[in-house]
Amino acid sequence: MRLGRTQLGSRNHPSVPRFVATSGLSPKGVAFGLDQFKLRAEEKLILDAIRIVEPRIKAIATVGEASRHVGEGSRGIIVGLEDADEPVPIGSLGDGVWRLLGLALHFLARGQFFSR
C-alpha cells in the first residue's frame, strides 16, 4: 500500500517519524506550551529534561510584558539557578536548554514523554 502525504503521521500510522525543527520554536509559542504544564506533574518532566544540559536549574517560569527580563510587548521564559540570586533568561544558558525545552513540550503535548 502506498501512503500519501495525508496518511503519513496519521493515527493509523503512528510509527512514521515526525521532526521537530528548533528553528520554528518561537518564544511566545514555547511560553504558551510551558503554561499548559505549569503546576502539574509534567512540569517535573520538563525540568528533568532541561537539567540534562544545565543541572543547576531549579525552577522555570514564563514572564510577560511587565518583566524586566523581556522586551516590551513580548513574553519570555526565565529559570532559577541554584547558585544565582536572580532568575535569568533561558536564552542566556545556551541553545541546548532551549532545544530540550522545545522537545519536552512537543512530546508532552502528544502524550509521548518517557521518564527514567
N, C-alpha and C positions, 0 to 999 in steps of 0.2 A: 504494500500500500504506500502510495506516495503522499507525503504530508505537505500541505500548502502552508503558506505563512499564517493564515488564520488558525490553523490547527496546532502549530508549534507552540509549546508552552501552555496549552490549554489544560484544563483539569483532567482531560482524558489522556494526556501525555505529560505527566509531571516530571519525567526524568530528563526532559530537554533542558540543557543548561541555560541559565539566564546570566547576563553580565551586568554588573553594577559599575557604571562609569563614574569615577570620582570627580571628573570634570563637571558633571551635572549636579553636584551637591551644592545647592545654594544655602547660605547661612540661614535665610528665612525658612526654607524647607526643612532643614535639619532641626532648627529650633522648634518648628511645629511638630515634627516627629518626636523629638525629645519630650515635649509637653504631653504627648499621648501616653507616655510611660512613667511620668513623674509620680512619685509616692506610691508606686506599685512594685510588686515583686520583680518585674522586668528591669527596673532601674538598677538593681544589683548586677544583673547580667550585663547591662551597658557599662557599668563601672568596671566590672571584671574584664570586659573586652578591651577597654582603652588602657587599663593598667598593664596590659601585656607590653605596651610601648613605654608607658610612664607610670611606674609603680607608686609614685608619691601622690597620685590623685586620690583625694578623699571624698570629694563631692563634685557634682556638676549641676549647673543651673542655666536657665535661659534668662536673658535680661532684655529689657525693652528700651524705648527711646529715652527714658528719664535717666538711664545709667550713664555714668562717666566712662564706662568700658566700651561703648559702641557709639557710632556716629548718630547724629540726629536723624530720626525717621527710619531707623533700622532696628533689627533685633540681632542678638548675638548670643554666644554661649561662653560662659566663664567656668573655670574649675578652681576648686580649693585644693591647695597642695599642703602636704604635711609640714613642710618647713617654711611656709610663706604666711605672712600676717594678713595679706590681702588676696582676694581672688584674682586670677589672671585670665586674660582672654585665651580661649583654647588654641587660637592660631599661633600664639607665642610658643607653644610646645612642639611645633613642627607638623609636617604633613602626615606622619604616621598615625598620630592620635586622631586627626580629622578623618582619615580614611577608615580606621577601625570603627569610629563612631558611626559613620555612614553605613558600613557593612552591618554592624549590630542592629541599627534601626531598620535596615532593609529586611534582615532575616526575622526580626521580631514582628514586624508588620505582617509578615506572611506565616507566622507561627512555625518557623523552621529553625529556631535557635536551639542549639545544643550546649548545655553547660557541662563542666567537668564533673 
